[in-house]
Amino acid sequence: MPPLTLEEKTHIAQELRSTTQELKDRGLLVAAKWACELLSALPKEARTRPYLHFSPPARQAGLPPLRGRPSIMTEMSFESDGFPEADEDDMLDEDTFQLAKSYFDIKEHDRVVAVLKGAKSVRARFLRTYSAYLSADRKAQESLGHFLDTKQERHALFPPLNKLLSEIEGDLDPYLLYLQGLLHMRLEQKDSAIDCFIESVRGRPYNWSAWTQLAQLIDSADKFIEIKERLPSGPMRTFFAINVMLDLHTATDLVMTMITELLDTFPGSVHLIAQKGMVYYHMRDFQRAEIQFDHVQSVDPFRMEEVDIYSNMLYVVNKKTKLAQLAHQYAEIDRNRPEVCTLIGNYYSSRGDHTRAIQYFKRALMFNRDYLPAWTLMGHEFVELKNTHAAIEAYRKAIDVNAKDYRAWYGLGQAYELLDMAHYAVEYYNQATTLRPYDCRMWTALALVYEQLGRVPDAISAHTRALLGADHKQTPDILGKLATLYAAEGQPSKAVEYHRKILALGMRDEAPLGAMAGSYLAVAAWESREGGEWALAAQYLQKIAESNLPERDAAADLLRELRIREARAAAS
């Protein structure tokens, strides 16, 4: 994306201001907050141009400055004769809308529907339908008899959602199109939802909620390429592409380049700094990820959007003290946010208190039933408590929320493996490898299950695939597994080939002798045969025989046999 001119940045500021007010009027507060933050991230000169149409008109000389909030008359457009266009009906409709909006703000959604019954304006129709949707969703959740009952919840929503959709279907207002997409999505009508969201962002490109819902429906890189040309050009499409790539676990240096380009336009964006941390996290570069998340905290210590991911990373790298400090810090700010509940749950999990961790993950889900990290992490905790069936239910709910969550598929594989149901484990591990094709852990888990099933060729194939994503610590173990499997398959030459690779890596990385002893013995035994390199075999065996390793006696016996054969060969 080429750098934007000051004029283009000024136009973005103008669009963000107008969109923010529209979003607030419709109760889309998360999108409104995001648009406000993006506006604040623009350079100051792009937000203070004096000639923009949203700037107040120049005051006449001698008039005092306006103070306080402008009246309704100042917000109306005027005709050429100086009289406002609005009539009494318009003013009464505005009063009714503001009454309904006040009810919406305190979450009295049924009252909103009643007040706006028969309203004609697109803004009022949106708020009425959106309130009816939120009310139906709440009632469906409250009717559930069991915390993990998910299919019943979805099916209970179908009748009211179909009714709401029939009332607004076909309307081309960008916000009503967004709402149509949301209803299609909840009704599991994926293609219709995608079409609605695309048309919505074409009309209002700065409605971030529409972009994030659309991203949830993109389940592959091919699908993203298919719809990309239908999307409006500009920075929002780049924001969307970054979101999709992170969601598809395809974070690469290309994504980092895209973030850097957006920072040229929005240099003050904390969201983009956090996205950098997310990219490093998905690339498992935890050291750089921690630097970015710490930067986010220093710039905006009250931001909570990525604190759950940050806590996951601290848990993985075993920084318990820092995780504890983070949990106490955010608990004092607001412990009623799903992200903070997840952070506290991770803190208790790091202390081995899995029951308390589950309580906080459940608490996160009380605030947001579709909060993916809590479902997945709760599944992990149930596994730790050996409650495999509850773990399976939690993982299945995570997949219901987002089928692209490889952790949930991987967790299902582990759970069924614990139940000795290896065939099911293979299926779920295969799903995880599809979503995370360069993650060594997924392929290694699949290979081990294949070994249990006696499917050695499949196990070899999976271990070989694991090598593509393995780091320098994982590679020797995988090479050792491959060597063992080839030996079991009666292919000693292939087995020795992998033992040689282990020795080459070990010598390069100066690995301890104990880590390579088995490979030294295997290569030496192979070279001790007729026609082999006996000198090399003797060198390797001597090295092990002179050590204090458990393999010392075996090496000494092989060396003795080799010396006898060498003596006989010399005598003949």
KOLDREN-31708 format. One record per residue (C-alpha): residue number from 0; residue in three letters; x, y, z. Coordinates in steps of 0.5 Angstrom, whole numbers, plus 500, padded with zeros to 3 digits. Layout:
KOLDREN-31708
{NUM ALA {X Y Z}}
...
end
This chain:
KOLDREN-31708
{0 MET {500 500 500}}
{1 PRO {503 507 498}}
{2 PRO {504 512 503}}
{3 LEU {498 517 504}}
{4 THR {498 524 503}}
{5 LEU {496 529 508}}
{6 GLU {490 530 504}}
{7 GLU {488 523 504}}
{8 LYS {489 522 512}}
{9 THR {485 529 513}}
{10 HIS {479 525 509}}
{11 ILE {480 519 513}}
{12 ALA {479 523 520}}
{13 GLN {473 526 517}}
{14 GLU {470 519 515}}
{15 LEU {472 517 522}}
{16 ARG {469 523 526}}
{17 SER {462 522 522}}
{18 THR {462 514 523}}
{19 THR {464 514 530}}
{20 GLN {457 518 531}}
{21 GLU {453 514 527}}
{22 LEU {456 508 531}}
{23 LYS {454 511 537}}
{24 ASP {447 512 535}}
{25 ARG {446 505 534}}
{26 GLY {449 502 540}}
{27 LEU {455 499 536}}
{28 LEU {460 502 542}}
{29 VAL {466 497 541}}
{30 ALA {466 499 534}}
{31 ALA {465 506 536}}
{32 LYS {471 506 541}}
{33 TRP {475 503 535}}
{34 ALA {474 508 531}}
{35 CYS {475 514 536}}
{36 GLU {482 510 537}}
{37 LEU {484 510 530}}
{38 LEU {482 517 529}}
{39 SER {486 519 535}}
{40 ALA {492 515 532}}
{41 LEU {492 520 526}}
{42 PRO {498 525 526}}
{43 LYS {495 532 529}}
{44 GLU {496 536 523}}
{45 ALA {491 531 519}}
{46 ARG {486 532 525}}
{47 THR {486 540 525}}
{48 ARG {485 542 518}}
{49 PRO {481 548 518}}
{50 TYR {477 548 512}}
{51 LEU {474 541 513}}
{52 HIS {466 541 513}}
{53 PHE {465 538 520}}
{54 SER {469 544 522}}
{55 PRO {465 550 526}}
{56 PRO {464 556 521}}
{57 ALA {468 562 522}}
{58 ARG {465 567 528}}
{59 GLN {463 574 526}}
{60 ALA {467 579 529}}
{61 GLY {465 581 536}}
{62 LEU {461 575 537}}
{63 PRO {462 571 544}}
{64 PRO {465 564 543}}
{65 LEU {460 558 543}}
{66 ARG {460 555 550}}
{67 GLY {457 548 552}}
{68 ARG {454 543 547}}
{69 PRO {450 546 541}}
{70 SER {443 546 541}}
{71 ILE {439 541 536}}
{72 MET {438 548 532}}
{73 THR {445 548 531}}
{74 GLU {446 541 529}}
{75 MET {440 542 523}}
{76 SER {442 543 516}}
{77 PHE {439 550 513}}
{78 GLU {436 552 507}}
{79 SER {438 558 503}}
{80 ASP {433 562 506}}
{81 GLY {436 561 513}}
{82 PHE {430 557 516}}
{83 PRO {431 549 518}}
{84 GLU {429 544 514}}
{85 ALA {426 540 520}}
{86 ASP {419 540 522}}
{87 GLU {415 538 528}}
{88 ASP {415 531 526}}
{89 ASP {422 530 525}}
{90 MET {423 533 532}}
{91 LEU {418 529 535}}
{92 ASP {421 523 532}}
{93 GLU {428 525 534}}
{94 ASP {425 525 541}}
{95 THR {423 518 541}}
{96 PHE {429 516 538}}
{97 GLN {433 519 544}}
{98 LEU {428 516 549}}
{99 ALA {429 509 546}}
{100 LYS {437 510 546}}
{101 SER {437 512 553}}
{102 TYR {433 505 555}}
{103 PHE {438 502 550}}
{104 ASP {444 505 554}}
{105 ILE {442 501 561}}
{106 LYS {440 495 557}}
{107 GLU {433 495 557}}
{108 HIS {432 492 550}}
{109 ASP {425 490 551}}
{110 ARG {423 497 552}}
{111 VAL {427 500 546}}
{112 VAL {423 495 542}}
{113 ALA {416 498 545}}
{114 VAL {418 505 544}}
{115 LEU {421 504 537}}
{116 LYS {415 500 534}}
{117 GLY {412 503 528}}
{118 ALA {419 507 527}}
{119 LYS {421 509 520}}
{120 SER {428 512 520}}
{121 VAL {433 507 518}}
{122 ARG {437 509 525}}
{123 ALA {431 507 529}}
{124 ARG {429 501 525}}
{125 PHE {437 498 526}}
{126 LEU {436 500 534}}
{127 ARG {429 496 535}}
{128 THR {432 490 531}}
{129 TYR {438 490 534}}
{130 SER {435 491 541}}
{131 ALA {430 485 539}}
{132 TYR {436 481 537}}
{133 LEU {440 482 544}}
{134 SER {434 481 548}}
{135 ALA {433 474 544}}
{136 ASP {440 472 545}}
{137 ARG {440 473 553}}
{138 LYS {433 470 554}}
{139 ALA {436 464 550}}
{140 GLN {442 463 554}}
{141 GLU {438 464 561}}
{142 SER {433 458 559}}
{143 LEU {439 453 559}}
{144 GLY {439 448 564}}
{145 HIS {447 446 563}}
{146 PHE {453 451 563}}
{147 LEU {456 447 557}}
{148 ASP {449 446 553}}
{149 THR {451 449 546}}
{150 LYS {447 446 541}}
{151 GLN {440 447 545}}
{152 GLU {442 455 545}}
{153 ARG {443 456 538}}
{154 HIS {437 452 536}}
{155 ALA {433 456 541}}
{156 LEU {435 462 537}}
{157 PHE {433 460 530}}
{158 PRO {425 462 531}}
{159 PRO {426 469 533}}
{160 LEU {432 471 529}}
{161 ASN {428 468 523}}
{162 LYS {423 473 524}}
{163 LEU {427 479 525}}
{164 LEU {431 477 519}}
{165 SER {424 477 515}}
{166 GLU {423 485 517}}
{167 ILE {430 488 515}}
{168 GLU {432 483 509}}
{169 GLY {433 486 503}}
{170 ASP {434 493 506}}
{171 LEU {441 496 503}}
{172 ASP {443 501 509}}
{173 PRO {450 499 511}}
{174 TYR {448 498 518}}
{175 LEU {442 494 517}}
{176 LEU {446 490 512}}
{177 TYR {451 489 518}}
{178 LEU {445 487 522}}
{179 GLN {443 482 517}}
{180 GLY {450 479 516}}
{181 LEU {450 478 524}}
{182 LEU {443 474 524}}
{183 HIS {445 470 518}}
{184 MET {451 468 521}}
{185 ARG {447 466 528}}
{186 LEU {443 462 523}}
{187 GLU {449 458 520}}
{188 GLN {447 461 513}}
{189 LYS {455 463 512}}
{190 ASP {455 465 505}}
{191 SER {449 470 506}}
{192 ALA {452 473 512}}
{193 ILE {459 474 508}}
{194 ASP {455 477 502}}
{195 CYS {452 482 507}}
{196 PHE {458 484 511}}
{197 ILE {462 485 504}}
{198 GLU {456 490 502}}
{199 SER {456 493 509}}
{200 VAL {463 495 509}}
{201 ARG {463 498 502}}
{202 GLY {458 503 505}}
{203 ARG {461 504 511}}
{204 PRO {468 502 511}}
{205 TYR {470 504 518}}
{206 ASN {465 500 522}}
{207 TRP {470 495 525}}
{208 SER {465 490 528}}
{209 ALA {463 488 521}}
{210 TRP {470 487 519}}
{211 THR {471 482 525}}
{212 GLN {465 479 524}}
{213 LEU {467 478 516}}
{214 ALA {474 475 519}}
{215 GLN {470 470 523}}
{216 LEU {467 467 517}}
{217 ILE {474 466 513}}
{218 ASP {476 459 514}}
{219 SER {482 459 509}}
{220 ALA {487 463 505}}
{221 ASP {483 461 499}}
{222 LYS {477 464 501}}
{223 PHE {480 470 503}}
{224 ILE {483 471 496}}
{225 GLU {476 470 493}}
{226 ILE {473 475 497}}
{227 LYS {479 480 497}}
{228 GLU {477 484 490}}
{229 ARG {470 485 493}}
{230 LEU {472 489 499}}
{231 PRO {473 497 499}}
{232 SER {481 499 498}}
{233 GLY {484 503 503}}
{234 PRO {487 502 510}}
{235 MET {481 498 513}}
{236 ARG {482 492 508}}
{237 THR {489 492 510}}
{238 PHE {487 492 518}}
{239 PHE {482 486 516}}
{240 ALA {488 482 512}}
{241 ILE {492 482 518}}
{242 ASN {486 480 523}}
{243 VAL {485 474 518}}
{244 MET {492 472 517}}
{245 LEU {493 472 525}}
{246 ASP {486 468 525}}
{247 LEU {488 463 520}}
{248 HIS {495 462 524}}
{249 THR {499 465 518}}
{250 ALA {503 470 521}}
{251 THR {509 472 517}}
{252 ASP {514 477 516}}
{253 LEU {509 480 511}}
{254 VAL {504 481 516}}
{255 MET {509 485 520}}
{256 THR {511 489 513}}
{257 MET {503 491 513}}
{258 ILE {503 493 520}}
{259 THR {509 497 519}}
{260 GLU {506 501 513}}
{261 LEU {499 502 517}}
{262 LEU {504 505 522}}
{263 ASP {506 510 517}}
{264 THR {499 513 517}}
{265 PHE {497 511 524}}
{266 PRO {503 513 528}}
{267 GLY {499 513 535}}
{268 SER {496 506 534}}
{269 VAL {496 502 540}}
{270 HIS {492 497 537}}
{271 LEU {498 496 531}}
{272 ILE {503 495 537}}
{273 ALA {499 490 540}}
{274 GLN {498 487 533}}
{275 LYS {506 486 533}}
{276 GLY {506 483 539}}
{277 MET {500 478 537}}
{278 VAL {505 476 530}}
{279 TYR {511 475 534}}
{280 TYR {506 471 539}}
{281 HIS {504 466 533}}
{282 MET {511 466 531}}
{283 ARG {513 463 538}}
{284 ASP {518 469 538}}
{285 PHE {516 470 545}}
{286 GLN {522 475 547}}
{287 ARG {520 480 542}}
{288 ALA {512 479 543}}
{289 GLU {514 480 551}}
{290 ILE {517 487 549}}
{291 GLN {511 489 544}}
{292 PHE {506 487 550}}
{293 ASP {510 491 555}}
{294 HIS {510 497 550}}
{295 VAL {503 497 550}}
{296 GLN {502 497 557}}
{297 SER {507 503 558}}
{298 VAL {503 507 553}}
{299 ASP {496 505 555}}
{300 PRO {496 501 562}}
{301 PHE {488 500 562}}
{302 ARG {488 497 555}}
{303 MET {485 490 556}}
{304 GLU {484 487 549}}
{305 GLU {490 483 549}}
{306 VAL {492 482 556}}
{307 ASP {489 475 556}}
{308 ILE {494 473 550}}
{309 TYR {500 476 554}}
{310 SER {498 472 560}}
{311 ASN {498 466 556}}
{312 MET {505 467 553}}
{313 LEU {507 469 560}}
{314 TYR {504 462 562}}
{315 VAL {508 458 557}}
{316 VAL {515 461 558}}
{317 ASN {514 460 566}}
{318 LYS {514 467 568}}
{319 LYS {510 466 574}}
{320 THR {512 472 578}}
{321 LYS {510 477 572}}
{322 LEU {504 473 571}}
{323 ALA {502 474 578}}
{324 GLN {504 482 578}}
{325 LEU {499 483 572}}
{326 ALA {494 479 575}}
{327 HIS {493 483 581}}
{328 GLN {494 490 577}}
{329 TYR {488 488 572}}
{330 ALA {484 485 578}}
{331 GLU {484 492 581}}
{332 ILE {482 496 575}}
{333 ASP {476 491 573}}
{334 ARG {475 484 574}}
{335 ASN {469 484 571}}
{336 ARG {472 483 564}}
{337 PRO {473 477 560}}
{338 GLU {480 478 559}}
{339 VAL {481 480 566}}
{340 CYS {478 473 568}}
{341 THR {482 469 563}}
{342 LEU {488 473 566}}
{343 ILE {487 471 573}}
{344 GLY {485 464 571}}
{345 ASN {492 463 568}}
{346 TYR {495 466 574}}
{347 TYR {491 460 578}}
{348 SER {493 455 573}}
{349 SER {500 457 574}}
{350 ARG {500 456 581}}
{351 GLY {497 449 580}}
{352 ASP {490 451 583}}
{353 HIS {486 448 577}}
{354 THR {479 448 580}}
{355 ARG {480 456 582}}
{356 ALA {482 457 575}}
{357 ILE {476 454 572}}
{358 GLN {472 458 576}}
{359 TYR {475 464 573}}
{360 PHE {474 462 566}}
{361 LYS {467 460 568}}
{362 ARG {466 467 570}}
{363 ALA {469 470 564}}
{364 LEU {464 466 560}}
{365 MET {458 469 564}}
{366 PHE {460 476 561}}
{367 ASN {461 473 554}}
{368 ARG {459 466 552}}
{369 ASP {463 466 546}}
{370 TYR {469 468 549}}
{371 LEU {474 463 545}}
{372 PRO {480 463 550}}
{373 ALA {476 461 556}}
{374 TRP {473 455 553}}
{375 THR {479 453 550}}
{376 LEU {483 454 557}}
{377 MET {478 451 561}}
{378 GLY {478 445 557}}
{379 HIS {486 445 559}}
{380 GLU {484 445 566}}
{381 PHE {479 439 566}}
{382 VAL {484 435 563}}
{383 GLU {489 437 568}}
{384 LEU {484 435 573}}
{385 LYS {483 428 569}}
{386 ASN {475 430 568}}
{387 THR {476 428 560}}
{388 HIS {469 428 559}}
{389 ALA {468 436 561}}
{390 ALA {474 437 557}}
{391 ILE {471 435 551}}
{392 GLU {465 439 552}}
{393 ALA {469 445 553}}
{394 TYR {473 444 547}}
{395 ARG {467 442 543}}
{396 LYS {464 449 545}}
{397 ALA {471 453 543}}
{398 ILE {470 450 536}}
{399 ASP {463 452 536}}
{400 VAL {465 459 537}}
{401 ASN {471 459 532}}
{402 ALA {473 452 528}}
{403 LYS {479 455 526}}
{404 ASP {482 455 534}}
{405 TYR {487 449 533}}
{406 ARG {488 449 540}}
{407 ALA {481 446 541}}
{408 TRP {482 441 536}}
{409 TYR {489 439 539}}
{410 GLY {486 439 546}}
{411 LEU {480 434 543}}
{412 GLY {486 430 540}}
{413 GLN {489 429 547}}
{414 ALA {483 428 551}}
{415 TYR {481 422 546}}
{416 GLU {488 419 547}}
{417 LEU {487 419 554}}
{418 LEU {481 415 553}}
{419 ASP {485 410 549}}
{420 MET {481 412 543}}
{421 ALA {486 413 538}}
{422 HIS {482 413 532}}
{423 TYR {478 419 534}}
{424 ALA {485 422 537}}
{425 VAL {488 422 529}}
{426 GLU {482 425 527}}
{427 TYR {482 431 531}}
{428 TYR {490 432 531}}
{429 ASN {489 432 523}}
{430 GLN {485 438 524}}
{431 ALA {490 441 528}}
{432 THR {495 440 523}}
{433 THR {491 443 517}}
{434 LEU {490 449 521}}
{435 ARG {497 449 524}}
{436 PRO {501 446 518}}
{437 TYR {508 449 521}}
{438 ASP {507 447 528}}
{439 CYS {512 441 530}}
{440 ARG {508 440 536}}
{441 MET {501 438 532}}
{442 TRP {505 433 527}}
{443 THR {509 430 533}}
{444 ALA {502 428 537}}
{445 LEU {499 425 531}}
{446 ALA {506 421 529}}
{447 LEU {506 418 536}}
{448 VAL {498 416 536}}
{449 TYR {500 413 529}}
{450 GLU {505 409 533}}
{451 GLN {500 407 538}}
{452 LEU {496 404 532}}
{453 GLY {502 401 529}}
{454 ARG {501 405 523}}
{455 VAL {509 406 522}}
{456 PRO {509 409 515}}
{457 ASP {504 414 517}}
{458 ALA {508 415 523}}
{459 ILE {514 416 519}}
{460 SER {511 421 514}}
{461 ALA {508 425 520}}
{462 HIS {515 426 524}}
{463 THR {518 428 517}}
{464 ARG {513 433 516}}
{465 ALA {514 435 524}}
{466 LEU {521 437 522}}
{467 LEU {519 443 517}}
{468 GLY {517 447 523}}
{469 ALA {522 444 529}}
{470 ASP {527 448 532}}
{471 HIS {534 447 534}}
{472 LYS {532 443 541}}
{473 GLN {526 439 537}}
{474 THR {530 437 531}}
{475 PRO {534 432 535}}
{476 ASP {529 428 538}}
{477 ILE {525 428 532}}
{478 LEU {531 425 528}}
{479 GLY {532 420 533}}
{480 LYS {524 418 533}}
{481 LEU {525 417 525}}
{482 ALA {531 413 526}}
{483 THR {528 408 531}}
{484 LEU {522 407 526}}
{485 TYR {526 406 520}}
{486 ALA {530 401 524}}
{487 ALA {523 397 526}}
{488 GLU {521 397 519}}
{489 GLY {527 394 517}}
{490 GLN {531 399 513}}
{491 PRO {537 400 517}}
{492 SER {541 404 512}}
{493 LYS {535 410 513}}
{494 ALA {536 409 520}}
{495 VAL {543 410 520}}
{496 GLU {542 416 515}}
{497 TYR {538 420 521}}
{498 HIS {543 418 526}}
{499 ARG {548 421 522}}
{500 LYS {544 428 522}}
{501 ILE {543 427 529}}
{502 LEU {551 427 530}}
{503 ALA {552 433 525}}
{504 LEU {547 437 529}}
{505 GLY {550 435 535}}
{506 MET {557 437 533}}
{507 ARG {555 444 530}}
{508 ASP {551 446 537}}
{509 GLU {556 443 541}}
{510 ALA {551 438 544}}
{511 PRO {553 434 550}}
{512 LEU {556 427 549}}
{513 GLY {550 423 552}}
{514 ALA {545 426 547}}
{515 MET {549 423 542}}
{516 ALA {551 417 545}}
{517 GLY {546 412 541}}
{518 SER {547 415 535}}
{519 TYR {555 414 535}}
{520 LEU {553 407 537}}
{521 ALA {548 406 531}}
{522 VAL {553 409 526}}
{523 ALA {559 405 529}}
{524 ALA {555 399 528}}
{525 TRP {553 400 521}}
{526 GLU {560 402 519}}
{527 SER {563 396 523}}
{528 ARG {560 391 517}}
{529 GLU {564 388 511}}
{530 GLY {566 394 507}}
{531 GLY {564 399 512}}
{532 GLU {569 405 514}}
{533 TRP {572 401 520}}
{534 ALA {577 407 522}}
{535 LEU {570 412 523}}
{536 ALA {567 406 527}}
{537 ALA {573 405 532}}
{538 GLN {573 413 533}}
{539 TYR {566 413 535}}
{540 LEU {566 407 539}}
{541 GLN {573 409 543}}
{542 LYS {569 416 544}}
{543 ILE {564 412 548}}
{544 ALA {568 407 551}}
{545 GLU {572 412 554}}
{546 SER {566 416 557}}
{547 ASN {562 414 564}}
{548 LEU {555 414 560}}
{549 PRO {551 408 560}}
{550 GLU {553 406 553}}
{551 ARG {560 405 555}}
{552 ASP {560 397 556}}
{553 ALA {556 396 549}}
{554 ALA {561 401 546}}
{555 ALA {567 397 549}}
{556 ASP {564 390 547}}
{557 LEU {563 393 539}}
{558 LEU {570 396 539}}
{559 ARG {573 389 542}}
{560 GLU {570 385 536}}
{561 LEU {572 390 531}}
{562 ARG {579 390 533}}
{563 ILE {579 382 533}}
{564 ARG {576 383 526}}
{565 GLU {581 388 524}}
{566 ALA {587 383 526}}
{567 ARG {584 377 522}}
{568 ALA {583 382 516}}
{569 ALA {591 384 517}}
{570 ALA {593 377 518}}
{571 SER {589 374 512}}
end
